[in-house]
């Protein structure tokens, strides 16, 4: 095979971004399914595993995964990320209501707003991880672990707080922290890019901690 033939075939081998309407429909469908699974999972998983169905970090990964299907098209990925989070909230609360677990409207509103903010960020981050600009791709990589770090620290704090219900425990906390550090490094090449990604992770985790504080404050209103 000549170089010319190889170069002509290369585009066909690359995964093409999903069409906008297909991506958006898939994001909603995946979100609804994930929300329903979360509701049922809360009745099945116990101990530290319960954190997977009672925390925001796994949900943010849904936005990230759908965003991967729009590589290089961050506005499309951001929209899909937002729709996935809206689907998760709807799927979770509708399923919980049908199962006999009542939910207050305030909780629905708070988590919908949180999803509208977090979803586009994680979706766009997925689409920008291969950007040619170092500061863009490393910032996108760093964002992916920010919520995991925030919740991991929160789990560790709950485990030492005598006034709390102890949360999912220290093991879950450390596991979340490990995931939070590893995620930004996945697919990142070069020591310099890794260092920038970890720096972005610190900034992103700080923003996530602030967002978490606002969410907790909103529930106390």
N, C-alpha and C positions, 0 to 999 in steps of 0.2 A: 504494500500500500504506500502510495506517495504521500508526502507531507500535505500536498494540496487536498487529496482525498480525505486524509485524516481530519484536517481542519474543517472540511465541509460537513463531516459527520459529527463532529464534536457537539454542535448545538442540539442535535437530535438526541444525544445521550443525556443532556442536562434536563433536570426536571423543570418543566415550565410552570410558572406561577398559576395558581387556580384563577379561573375567571371570577370577577368581583361578586356576581350574584351567587355563584356556586360556593365561594369562600364564605360569604355572609350567611347563607343558608346552613352550611356545615357548622359554622361557629355557633349559631343558635341551637342547632340540633345537638351538638356535642355538649353545649352548656346545659340544656334541659336534661339530657341523660346524666351528666355529671352531678347536677343538683339532686336528681332523684336518687342516684347512687349514694350521695352523701347522707341523705335522710335515712335510708335503710342501713347504711354503714354505721350510723350512730347507735343502732340497736344491736350491732354485731361485734364491733371492735371494742376492746376493753384495754385498760392499762395505758401504757405509753402509745400503743397503736391507735388509741382513740384520738390522738392529736391529728391524725391524717384526715379525720372527718369532722374536726372541730377547730379548724384553724384556717387562716386565709392563704397561707403559702401554697398548698396544693392547688387551690383554685387559680392562683396567678399563673401557674404552669399551664393551665388550659389556654389562657390568653396567649402565652408564649408559643405553645405548640401550633395553634391556628395561625399565628403570625409567621411561622416558618414557611407556610404555604404561599406567602406573598413576598418572598425574598426580593429585596431591591425596590419594593413598592410600599414604603412605610405608611403612607396615608391609608391605603387599603388594609394593611395589617393592623393599624390602630383601630380602624372601624370594626374589623373582625374581632379584635381583642375586647372591645367594649361590648359587642353583641354576645360574645361568649360569657362574659360576666353577668350580663342581664339575664341570659338563659340559665345560668347557674342559680341565681337568686330566685327566679321564677320556678325553676324545676324543684329546688329545695323546698320552698315554702308551700307550693301547691301540693307536692307529695306529702309533706308533713301534715298539712291540713287534712288531706284525704285519709291519712293514717290516724287521725284523731288528736294530733298535737297542735294546739292553737298557737298562733303567732301574732304578736302585736304589730300594728301597722308601722309603728316607729322603727322597729327592727328591720322591716322590709325596706323602708325609705333609707335608713342609714346604710345598709349594705348595698343597696342599689347605687347610692351616691358614691360609696367607696369603690364599687366596681367600675362605675363610669370614669373614675379617675385612674385607677390602677390598670384596668383592661387595656386602654390605648397605649399606656406607657410600655407594658410588657409586650404587647403585640408589635408595636413599632420597634422595640429593642430586638425582637427576633428577626425582623426584616433587615435590620441595619448591622447585624453582627459581622457581615462580610464587606462592609463599606470600605472604600479605598482610603478614606481618611482615618488615621490612627485614633484621634480623639473621639471620633464618632463610634467606631467599632468597639473600642475598649470601654467607652461609657455604656454602650448597649450591653456589652458582656457583664459589666459590673452590676447593672440593674437587676439582672436575673436572680441574684442571690440575696438581695436586700431584705425582702420580706421574711425569708428563712432566717436570716440573722436576727432580725427584730423579734420574731416569735421565739427563736431559740433562747435569746437573752431573757425574754419574758417568762419562759418556762422555768429557767434556772432561778429567777427571782421568786416565782410562785413557790418553788420547792423549799425556799428558805424563809418564806413569810408565814409566820404562825397564824396570822389572821385570815389567810386564804385557804382554799380547799386543796392546796398543793399542786394543782394543775396536773399535767400528764407525767411529771417527774423529771429528774435530772437526766436520765438516759435519753428521753425524747428531746430534751433541751440540747444536749451535746450532739445528738444526731442531726438536729436541724442546723446547728452551727456548722457542722462538717459539710452538709449539703450546701449551705449558703456560701461557703468558701470554695467548694469544688465547682459549682455551677459556672461562675464567671471564668474559670480556667479551661473549661471544656471547649476544645476547638480553637483556642487562642494560641498563636505561635509566636515564639520569641520571648526572651526574658523581659524586654522592654514593654511589650504589649501586656504581658501578664502583670507586671508592676502597675501599669496604668489601669488595668481592669480591677485590680485589688483596691487601688485608690478610689476608683469610681464606686466600688462596693461599699467602702466606708462612708462616702457621701450619701449613697443611696440608702444605706442602713439607717443613717441619721434621719433622712427624710421619712423613712418608713416608721421609725420610732415616733417622730412627731405626728404622723398620720394616725398611728395607733393610739396615741394620747388623745387626739381629737375624737376618734371613734368612741373611746371609753367615756370621754366627757359627754358626748352626745347621748349615750345611753343613760347617763345620770340626770339629764334634764327632765 
